Amino acid sequence: MNYERIGPIDVIFGERESRAPFSTVLLLRDGGDAVLIDCGAGHPAFSSVSREYRVREIFLTHYHLDHIWGVYLFPQAHKWINPYDYRKLTSWHELAKASGVYAAEGERGGAAWVVAQQEAAESPPPERDTAHAWGRVFGAVDRVYPYQQELMLAGIRAVMLHAPGHCEGYCCPYFPDHGVLHVGDFDLTSFGPWYCNADSDIDHFIQSARMTLEVDADYYVTSHQKGVVTRIEYRERLERYLEVIDRRDEKLRQAVKRGCSPQELLRQEVFYYAKNLAANPGLLRYQAIGIAKHLTRMVRRGEPWGDYVEHFFAAAGLDRRYLDVFSVPQAADQIGADALRSHESEGNTKMNQ
């Protein structure tokens, strides 16, 4: 198991240097018990964790599969999710809307996707099949944690900082006593920011990224490839990382100015290279949604492209009604209050009201 230790916090790096569909996980140690933050590292890492610890709780930063696919390996653990993402992991239709299936496929396509997922979930893959599947994790969450309130996780003070943009419910777990901020998918990679779901928002992403700089932390833990960086490194790299957004704007601006058709725009490698799309055609959905979010944002900021944007929606087959889908949060005191109180009495998970 490849990990780095910061006090009682183990940073467990995922397979393939935590490249998707894997991600970095935090393990909070409390004797023989442990709490996980996210659950996407890999089977070898989770086998090692299971041999050494009793995982009592798993706290998920958000609903994306690369961060949650492994929760089925810890059936005894309670699974916590943020207030916005609870419904996405308990309603197939909410998941389809938030992840962009409805935007890319329309209502009929979204409904068909839901039926396909339900059928797959009823016939789960055999244990030896290590494929990451929604059916293995859907419905697994049974607790909702609050944002911006102090929790005690494995005896460690923690605050779940709401950081929307990557998706609406995204959070950054902060451990003030150890100077650790899990920035997760503010991952500093050369790919740049990812905001290609229907519940993603470019401006919120930028605001949340800036917010992470205001946190009093010494160590910044990313979810993919870059590992743990210092405060100085994080500040410098974050600026370059956010500049990718402006470069995408400019690439689109120049393409439109030179007469690129809406059909051609979809293949301009704004997010994914042609070779990536050829290897995984499903990425085209995210490319279309990401470009659409850029174009609509640029129109709001003054670009005279209203008609062009409408033609792009048609060319990409996007249902505009579902491009921006945001939900009402499920209050923690409705789903998780009884659990929080019972866990306080057990001494496992405590919240200061």
Residue, then its C-alpha position, 0 to 999 in steps of 0.5 A: m500500500n502506497y501511502e504518506r503519513i501526516g500525524p494520525i492521517d494516512v494519505i493512501f494513493g490510488e492505483r495508476e498514480s490515482r488517475a481516474p477511475f481511481s483516487t486518493v483516500l484518507l485513512l484516519r486512525d484511532g487504534g484498531d478502528a479507522v474512518l475513510i475519506d472517499c473510497g476509490a484507491g484500489h483493491p490492493a490498498f483496501s485489502s491492506v486496510s481491511r487486514e489492519y483496521r476495522v473501518r467504522e465510517i466512510f465519508l464521501t466528498h461527493y457522488h462521482l464513481d471514481h471516489i466511491w466505487g469501493v464502498y461495497l468492500f466495507p459492508q459493516a461501515h456507515k457511509w456518509i455523503n453531503p446534503y446535495d448528493y444523498r438523493k443522487l445515490t438513492s434516486w437513479h433519475e436524480l443521478a442521471k440528471a446531475s451527471g448529465v445523462y438527461a442533458a446528453e440523451g434527453e428525457r427518453g434517453g435518460a429514462a432508458w439509462v435508468v432502466a439499464q442501470q436498475e437491471a444491471a444492479e439486480s444482477p451484480p458482477p461476481e466478486r472476482d470482477t473488479a469493475h467499477a459499477w454504479g450498481r455496487v454502490f447505489g443506495a449504500v449511503d445511509r447518513v448525511y453529514p453537515y457542512q461547516q460544522e465541527l465533527m470528530l472523526a476517529g478522534i480527529r477534529a474535522v470540518m466539511l467545507h462546502a466547495p461547489g463547482h466540480c459538482e454542486g455538493y462537493c466538499c473539502p474535508y479540513f483537519p485544523d489540528h493537523g493543518v490538512l486540507h483535502v482539496g481532492d478534485f482541485d487536483l492541479t493536473s495539466f488537464g485542468p478543472w473538470y466541470c462537465n456534469a449538469d450540476s457543475d458550474i464554472d464560476h462556482f468552481i473558481q470561487s471554491a478554488r479561491m476559498t481553499l486558499e483562505v483555509d489555514a492549512d500546511y498540507y493540501v491533499t489532491s485526489h489525482q496524480k499530484g499527491v500532497v503539496t505544501r501551501i506555497e506549492y499549492r498556491e502557485r500551482l492553483e493559479r496555473y491550474l485555473e488559467v486552463i479555464d481562460r485558455r478554453d474560453e480563448k480556444l472556443r473564441q478563436a474557433v467561432k471567429r474563424g467560422c468553425s461550425p457547431q458540429e466541428l466545435l465538438r471535436q476541437e479538443v477543448f477538454y479531451y483529445a481525439k485519441n481519448l474520444a476514440a478510445n472512450p466515446g462516452l467522454l463525448r457527452y462530457q465534452a459537449i456539456g463542458i463546451a456548452k457551459h463555456l459558451t453559455r457563460m461567455v454569452r452571459r459575459g457579452e459574447p454575441w453568440g446567442d444563435y450560435v449557441e442554440h445551433f451548438f445545442a442542436a448539433a450536440g444533441l443536448d437538451r438545454r432544459y437539463l444542462d444546469v440541474f441543481s437540487v435542494p439539499q437534504a438536511a443532515d438533521q432529517i436523515g443523519a440526526d439520529a445517527l449522529r446522536s447514537h454515534e456520539s453515545e458510542g464515541n465514534t463520530k461526534m458533532n459539536q452542535 
